[in-house]
Every structure is written in structure tokens, then in C-alpha cells.
């Protein structure tokens, strides 16, 4: 299994709007691609940075599904966040493989 992890730090002044957008629009849209089998959203607790930090982990069956997402959907999906919230958040992405 592949985990596509997005860690996001959001400014406090847009935090609640961003969280609502993630839960009601962005995450459902990610899942509607059919390339992810599920997700987990966590708020980081012991963070020194200002704002609020989250980790959103999307599960994929395989690397091919992730690659398809990255090539066909990622620019649009990431662009929507930038269009809506501009420089009010920062994000970095990591790709992990579950080892069992």
C-alpha cells in the first residue's frame, strides 16, 4: 500500500474556513478520482510553528494509482487550494510505502 502524505500549516485567520473546505470539498474530490482507497486527517499537537498543522494521509493500492493522480489530477487539485487560500498555508508532500 502507498500513502500519499500532505502536511499543511494553515494561518489561524483562515484555519476554520480551510478546515471546512478540506472536509466538505477537497477530500471528497480527492476520493472521487477513484485512485485513493481512503484517508486519515490528523492535527499535529506538538508544533512550534505558528498556525495549525495537519497531516492528511491518502491511501493508494499501488504506485501506479499515485502516479496517475500526480500526472492527471494534482496540478488542478493543488491549484484550487492556492487559488482559495493563497499564501495563507504551506504544504509539503511525502510518499510512503507501508511495510508489513
C-alpha positions as CSV (number, residue, x, y, z in Angstrom):
1,X,0.0,0.0,0.0
2,X,1.1,3.5,-0.8
3,X,0.5,6.5,1.5
4,X,0.5,10.0,0.0
5,X,1.0,12.3,2.9
6,X,0.4,16.0,2.7
7,X,1.5,18.1,5.7
8,X,-0.1,21.5,5.8
9,X,0.4,24.5,8.1
10,X,-2.6,26.9,8.0
11,X,-2.7,30.5,9.2
12,X,-5.0,31.0,12.2
13,X,-7.1,33.7,10.4
14,X,-8.3,31.2,7.7
15,X,-8.0,28.0,9.6
16,X,-11.7,27.3,10.1
17,X,-12.6,28.1,6.5
18,X,-9.7,25.9,5.3
19,X,-10.8,23.0,7.5
20,X,-14.4,23.2,6.3
21,X,-13.2,23.3,2.6
22,X,-10.9,20.3,3.2
23,X,-13.7,18.2,4.8
24,X,-16.6,19.2,2.6
25,X,-14.9,19.8,-0.8
26,X,-11.2,18.9,-1.3
27,X,-11.0,15.5,0.4
28,X,-14.3,14.2,-1.2
29,X,-12.9,15.4,-4.6
30,X,-9.7,13.6,-4.0
31,X,-11.6,10.4,-3.2
32,X,-13.9,10.8,-6.2
33,X,-10.9,10.3,-8.5
34,X,-11.2,6.6,-7.7
35,X,-7.4,6.4,-7.1
36,X,-7.4,6.6,-3.3
37,X,-9.0,3.9,-1.1
38,X,-9.3,6.1,1.9
39,X,-7.7,8.9,4.0
40,X,-6.9,9.9,7.5
41,X,-6.6,13.5,8.7
42,X,-4.6,14.4,11.8
43,X,-3.9,17.6,13.6
44,X,-0.3,17.8,14.8
45,X,-0.1,18.6,18.5
46,X,3.5,19.4,19.5
47,X,4.4,22.0,16.8
48,X,6.4,25.1,17.3
49,X,5.2,26.9,14.2
50,X,2.5,29.5,14.2
51,X,-0.9,28.5,12.8
52,X,-2.3,25.0,12.9
53,X,-0.7,22.0,11.2
54,X,-2.4,18.9,9.8
55,X,-1.3,15.7,8.1
56,X,-3.6,14.3,5.6
57,X,-2.8,10.7,4.5
58,X,-4.4,9.3,1.4
59,X,-4.1,5.5,0.8
60,X,-3.5,4.1,-2.7
61,X,-3.4,0.4,-3.7
62,X,-0.2,0.8,-5.7
63,X,2.3,3.3,-7.1
64,X,0.6,3.3,-10.5
65,X,-2.6,4.9,-8.9
66,X,-0.5,7.5,-7.2
67,X,1.4,8.3,-10.5
68,X,-1.9,8.7,-12.3
69,X,-3.1,11.1,-9.6
70,X,0.1,13.1,-9.8
71,X,0.0,13.4,-13.6
72,X,-3.7,13.9,-14.2
73,X,-5.2,15.5,-11.1
74,X,-2.5,17.0,-8.8
75,X,-2.0,20.3,-10.7
76,X,-5.7,21.1,-10.6
77,X,-6.2,20.0,-7.0
78,X,-3.2,21.8,-5.7
79,X,-4.2,24.9,-7.7
80,X,-7.6,25.1,-6.1
81,X,-6.1,25.4,-2.6
82,X,-3.7,28.1,-3.8
83,X,-6.5,30.0,-5.6
84,X,-8.7,29.9,-2.5
85,X,-6.1,30.5,0.3
86,X,-3.1,31.9,-1.4
87,X,-0.1,32.3,0.9
88,X,-2.2,31.6,4.0
89,X,-0.9,28.0,4.1
90,X,2.2,26.0,3.3
91,X,2.3,22.3,2.3
92,X,4.8,19.6,1.7
93,X,4.2,16.2,0.4
94,X,5.8,12.8,1.0
95,X,5.2,9.4,-0.5
96,X,5.5,6.3,1.7
97,X,5.2,2.6,1.3
98,X,3.6,0.5,4.0
99,X,5.9,-2.2,5.2
100,X,4.2,-5.2,6.8
